[in-house]
Amino acid sequence: MENGKVGLGLIGLGAWGNSLATAAARCGEAKVVNGFSRTGETRKAFADKHGCRTSASLDELLSDSEVEGVLIATPHSTHEDVIERAAAAGKHLFVEKPLTLTVAGAKKAIRAAESAGVILQVGFKRRRLGATRRIREMLDKGELGVLHQLEGVISGPAGQNPPQGWRNDWSECPAGGMTTMGVHLVDNFNYLAGPVKRVFAFSKKYSAGGISTTRLSSAWNSRADHSDISRRAGSSRNSSRPPPTGPKPPRGAKRMGLNSIFRQKKNPPAASFRSRREIQSRISGPNSSGASGRVLTPRRGLSKGSR
């Protein structure tokens, strides 16, 4: 753009899309110049609030020469297709997490970006927080000794009043709370501890209102290869549904359950494409583990069932 700011197109003009537009403007280095949503009423409200134009179709937005990159804040199941189309149009990409719902879809999205020579970023903002970066620094310097265990918990009142629409749709959130919120912890663990060796998880619904918990246990191996687990594991289910019956968890298993990305001046190392696939597999893998009660290793589940 003439003023030196990066011109952005926003795809998905809901609540979080508005937050992304506000964050982009606040950083002073980018501006949303065009937006797309399926409904005219939503487009008008967004244009009035942010002072930009909107498009009646995705193709119209992608053909806008002033749009250098796109922010994708659409339902999870649409990410793969939108990324491929935007990459083909030569637009750089920032997509909200999760990247896609399957490892196979993540690989396709990554290939599309690589083939087009565009940047693909995923909204894992929490690895950029000062506390997370400080822990990484302490680990790198050996200040914490040998890392034996990482534990993370995300809890909040939102589960008592489940959101309506696609965010409460089983097909959009097959790993329950892990799909939307727990994925942040998975990314942080990957950033701090590296590739995972095996995964165990179980999920339980506590009330008809949808309150649920997902506990995820992972074991790391410093010599593990990212490619060993970069595949999707079998079936999936939503935390709003009763868990299937199956074997009890192994005794003694450990239980683990854009604003800043635009404003951060000193970013930590970005997640590599391989680590993004790994993060996806660690979200997909627990679906199978939760259904079967088995601990998954690269040979038992994580390397099978890709789609």
C-alpha positions as CSV (number, residue, x, y, z in Angstrom):
1,M,0.0,0.0,0.0
2,E,1.1,3.6,-0.6
3,N,1.3,4.4,3.1
4,G,3.7,1.5,3.7
5,K,1.2,-0.6,5.6
6,V,0.4,-4.2,4.6
7,G,-3.0,-4.5,2.9
8,L,-5.0,-7.4,4.3
9,G,-8.1,-9.1,3.4
10,L,-10.2,-10.7,6.1
11,I,-12.2,-13.9,5.4
12,G,-14.8,-14.5,8.1
13,L,-16.2,-11.3,9.7
14,G,-17.5,-12.7,13.0
15,A,-16.5,-11.8,16.5
16,W,-12.9,-13.1,16.2
17,G,-12.6,-11.6,12.7
18,N,-13.4,-8.2,14.2
19,S,-10.7,-8.8,16.9
20,L,-8.1,-9.6,14.2
21,A,-9.0,-6.4,12.2
22,T,-8.7,-4.3,15.4
23,A,-5.3,-5.9,16.3
24,A,-4.0,-5.3,12.8
25,A,-4.9,-1.7,12.9
26,R,-3.5,-1.2,16.4
27,C,0.0,-2.5,15.4
28,G,0.3,0.3,12.9
29,E,1.9,-1.8,10.2
30,A,-1.1,-3.4,8.6
31,K,-4.7,-2.5,7.7
32,V,-7.7,-4.6,6.7
33,V,-8.8,-3.1,3.4
34,N,-11.3,-5.7,2.3
35,G,-13.5,-8.3,4.0
36,F,-15.7,-11.2,3.0
37,S,-18.5,-13.0,4.7
38,R,-21.5,-14.8,3.2
39,T,-24.2,-12.5,4.5
40,G,-24.7,-8.9,3.4
41,E,-25.7,-7.7,6.8
42,T,-22.5,-9.0,8.4
43,R,-20.4,-7.4,5.6
44,K,-22.1,-4.0,6.1
45,A,-21.7,-4.0,9.9
46,F,-18.0,-4.8,9.4
47,A,-17.4,-2.2,6.8
48,D,-19.1,0.5,9.0
49,K,-17.0,-0.5,12.0
50,H,-13.6,-0.7,10.3
51,G,-14.0,1.7,7.4
52,C,-13.1,-0.7,4.6
53,R,-14.8,-2.2,1.6
54,T,-16.2,-5.7,1.5
55,S,-16.6,-8.3,-1.2
56,A,-19.7,-10.4,-2.0
57,S,-17.6,-13.5,-2.9
58,L,-14.2,-15.0,-2.0
59,D,-13.1,-14.8,-5.6
60,E,-13.8,-11.0,-5.6
61,L,-11.7,-10.5,-2.5
62,L,-8.8,-12.6,-3.8
63,S,-8.8,-10.6,-7.0
64,D,-8.2,-7.4,-5.1
65,S,-4.7,-6.2,-6.0
66,E,-4.5,-4.1,-2.8
67,V,-4.8,-7.3,-0.7
68,E,-1.3,-8.6,-0.1
69,G,-2.3,-11.2,2.5
70,V,-5.4,-12.7,4.0
71,L,-6.5,-13.4,7.6
72,I,-8.7,-16.5,7.8
73,A,-11.2,-16.7,10.7
74,T,-13.7,-19.1,9.2
75,P,-15.1,-22.4,10.6
76,H,-12.3,-25.0,11.0
77,S,-13.6,-27.3,8.2
78,T,-13.2,-24.5,5.6
79,H,-9.5,-23.7,6.3
80,E,-8.1,-26.2,3.8
81,D,-10.1,-25.0,0.8
82,V,-9.7,-21.3,1.6
83,I,-5.9,-21.7,2.1
84,E,-5.5,-23.5,-1.3
85,R,-7.6,-20.8,-3.1
86,A,-5.8,-17.9,-1.4
87,A,-2.4,-19.4,-2.0
88,A,-3.2,-19.9,-5.7
89,A,-4.1,-16.2,-5.9
90,G,-0.6,-15.4,-4.5
91,K,-1.8,-14.1,-1.2
92,H,0.2,-14.6,2.0
93,L,-1.8,-16.4,4.7
94,F,-2.6,-16.1,8.4
95,V,-5.0,-18.8,9.5
96,E,-6.6,-19.2,12.9
97,K,-5.8,-22.4,14.7
98,P,-6.3,-25.3,14.2
99,L,-4.6,-25.2,10.8
100,T,-7.0,-27.9,9.5
101,L,-8.9,-30.8,11.1
102,T,-6.7,-33.6,9.8
103,V,-3.0,-34.1,9.2
104,A,-3.8,-34.9,5.5
105,G,-5.5,-31.6,5.2
106,A,-2.6,-29.8,6.9
107,K,-0.2,-31.3,4.4
108,K,-2.3,-30.2,1.5
109,A,-2.4,-26.6,2.9
110,I,1.3,-26.5,3.4
111,R,2.0,-27.9,-0.1
112,A,-0.3,-25.2,-1.5
113,A,1.6,-22.4,0.3
114,E,5.0,-23.8,-0.7
115,S,4.1,-24.3,-4.3
116,A,2.8,-20.7,-4.5
117,G,5.8,-19.3,-2.6
118,V,3.7,-17.5,0.0
119,I,4.0,-17.3,3.8
120,L,1.6,-19.5,5.8
121,Q,1.2,-18.6,9.5
122,V,-1.0,-20.2,12.1
123,G,-2.4,-18.3,15.1
124,F,-0.4,-19.9,17.8
125,K,0.0,-16.6,19.7
126,R,0.7,-18.1,23.1
127,R,4.2,-19.4,22.3
128,R,5.0,-15.7,21.8
129,L,4.0,-14.6,25.3
130,G,6.9,-13.4,27.5
131,A,6.5,-16.2,30.1
132,T,6.6,-19.0,27.5
133,R,9.7,-17.5,25.8
134,R,11.4,-17.2,29.2
135,I,10.8,-20.9,30.0
136,R,12.3,-21.7,26.6
137,E,15.3,-19.6,27.4
138,M,15.7,-21.3,30.8
139,L,15.6,-24.7,29.2
140,D,18.1,-23.7,26.5
141,K,20.5,-22.5,29.2
142,G,20.0,-25.6,31.4
143,E,18.7,-23.5,34.3
144,L,15.9,-26.1,34.9
145,G,18.0,-29.2,34.6
146,V,16.5,-32.2,32.9
147,L,12.9,-31.7,31.7
148,H,10.8,-34.5,33.0
149,Q,7.2,-33.2,32.8
150,L,5.1,-30.4,31.5
151,E,1.6,-29.8,32.7
152,G,-1.0,-27.4,31.3
153,V,-4.6,-26.6,32.3
154,I,-7.1,-24.4,30.5
155,S,-10.3,-23.8,32.4
156,G,-13.0,-21.2,32.2
157,P,-16.7,-20.5,32.6
158,A,-17.5,-20.8,28.9
159,G,-18.3,-24.5,29.2
160,Q,-21.3,-23.7,31.4
161,N,-22.9,-21.8,28.5
162,P,-21.8,-23.6,25.3
163,P,-21.6,-21.4,22.2
164,Q,-24.2,-21.8,19.5
165,G,-23.4,-22.4,15.9
166,W,-20.4,-24.0,14.4
167,R,-18.2,-23.7,17.5
168,N,-20.5,-26.2,19.2
169,D,-20.7,-28.5,16.2
170,W,-19.2,-31.9,16.5
171,S,-17.9,-31.9,12.9
172,E,-16.1,-28.7,13.5
173,C,-14.6,-29.6,16.9
174,P,-13.9,-33.4,16.8
175,A,-11.4,-33.2,19.7
176,G,-13.8,-31.2,21.9
177,G,-12.0,-28.5,23.8
178,M,-8.7,-29.6,22.5
179,T,-9.6,-28.5,19.0
180,T,-10.1,-24.8,19.9
181,M,-8.3,-24.1,23.2
182,G,-6.1,-27.1,24.1
183,V,-4.3,-26.8,20.8
184,H,-2.5,-23.8,22.3
185,L,-1.0,-26.0,25.0
186,V,0.0,-28.6,22.5
187,D,1.8,-25.9,20.5
188,N,3.6,-24.6,23.6
189,F,4.6,-28.2,24.6
190,N,5.9,-28.8,21.1
191,Y,7.8,-25.5,21.3
192,L,9.3,-26.3,24.7
193,A,9.9,-30.0,24.6
194,G,10.1,-30.9,20.9
195,P,8.5,-33.9,19.0
196,V,6.2,-36.3,20.8
197,K,6.8,-40.1,21.1
198,R,3.3,-41.3,22.2
199,V,-0.1,-39.9,23.2
200,F,-2.8,-41.0,25.6
201,A,-6.0,-39.1,26.3
202,F,-9.5,-39.4,27.6
203,S,-12.5,-37.1,27.6
204,K,-15.5,-37.0,29.9
205,K,-18.8,-35.1,29.8
206,Y,-19.9,-33.9,33.3
207,S,-23.3,-32.3,32.7
208,A,-26.0,-32.0,30.1
209,G,-25.0,-28.4,29.7
210,G,-21.8,-29.5,28.0
211,I,-19.2,-29.1,30.7
212,S,-16.4,-31.5,29.9
213,T,-12.8,-32.2,30.4
214,T,-10.1,-33.6,28.2
215,R,-6.9,-35.0,29.7
216,L,-4.0,-35.5,27.4
217,S,-0.7,-37.2,28.3
218,S,2.3,-37.1,26.0
219,A,5.7,-38.7,26.2
220,W,8.7,-37.0,24.5
221,N,11.9,-38.5,23.1
222,S,14.7,-36.1,22.1
223,R,15.6,-38.4,19.2
224,A,12.1,-38.8,17.9
225,D,11.5,-37.9,14.3
226,H,8.7,-35.5,13.5
227,S,7.7,-37.7,10.5
228,D,6.9,-40.6,12.9
229,I,3.8,-38.9,14.2
230,S,2.9,-36.6,11.3
231,R,-0.2,-38.7,10.4
232,R,-3.7,-38.6,11.6
233,A,-5.1,-41.3,14.0
234,G,-8.6,-42.8,13.3
235,S,-11.9,-41.8,14.7
236,S,-13.0,-38.5,16.3
237,R,-15.7,-37.3,18.7
238,N,-17.0,-34.2,20.4
239,S,-16.8,-33.5,24.1
240,S,-20.5,-32.7,24.1
241,R,-21.3,-36.4,23.4
242,P,-20.9,-39.2,26.0
243,P,-17.6,-40.9,25.7
244,P,-17.7,-44.4,24.2
245,T,-17.2,-47.3,26.6
246,G,-13.8,-49.0,26.4
247,P,-10.8,-50.2,28.4
248,K,-9.8,-48.1,31.4
249,P,-6.8,-45.8,31.1
250,P,-3.5,-47.4,32.0
251,R,-2.7,-47.1,35.7
252,G,-0.4,-44.3,36.5
253,A,-0.9,-42.3,33.3
254,K,0.0,-38.7,33.6
255,R,-3.0,-36.3,33.2
256,M,-2.5,-33.2,31.2
257,G,-5.1,-31.8,29.9
258,L,-4.1,-11.6,17.3
259,N,-3.5,-9.2,19.3
260,S,0.0,-10.1,20.5
261,I,1.0,-11.7,17.2
262,F,0.7,-8.3,15.5
263,R,2.2,-6.3,18.3
264,Q,5.2,-8.6,19.2
265,K,8.5,-7.1,18.0
266,K,10.8,-9.9,19.0
267,N,9.2,-13.2,17.9
268,P,10.5,-16.6,19.0
269,P,11.4,-19.2,16.3
270,A,8.3,-19.9,14.3
271,A,6.8,-23.4,14.1
272,S,8.2,-25.3,11.2
273,F,5.9,-27.0,8.7
274,R,6.9,-30.3,10.2
275,S,6.0,-29.2,13.7
276,R,2.7,-27.8,12.5
277,R,1.8,-31.3,11.1
278,E,3.0,-32.7,14.5
279,I,0.7,-30.4,16.4
280,Q,-2.2,-31.5,14.2
281,S,-1.4,-35.1,14.8
282,R,-1.4,-34.5,18.6
283,I,-4.9,-33.1,18.3
284,S,-6.1,-35.9,16.0
285,G,-4.4,-38.7,17.9
286,P,-6.3,-38.2,21.2
287,N,-9.6,-38.8,19.4
288,S,-8.6,-42.4,18.8
289,S,-7.0,-42.8,22.2
290,G,-10.0,-41.5,23.9
291,A,-12.3,-43.9,22.0
292,S,-10.1,-47.0,22.6
293,G,-8.4,-46.3,25.9
294,R,-5.0,-47.2,24.4
295,V,-1.8,-45.3,24.5
296,L,-0.8,-44.4,20.9
297,T,2.7,-44.7,19.6
298,P,3.9,-44.1,16.0
299,R,3.3,-47.8,15.3
300,R,0.0,-48.0,17.1
301,G,-2.4,-45.5,15.7
302,L,-0.5,-42.3,14.9
303,S,0.8,-43.7,11.6
304,K,-2.6,-45.1,10.6
305,G,-6.0,-43.8,9.6
306,S,-4.8,-40.7,7.7
307,R,-7.4,-39.1,5.6
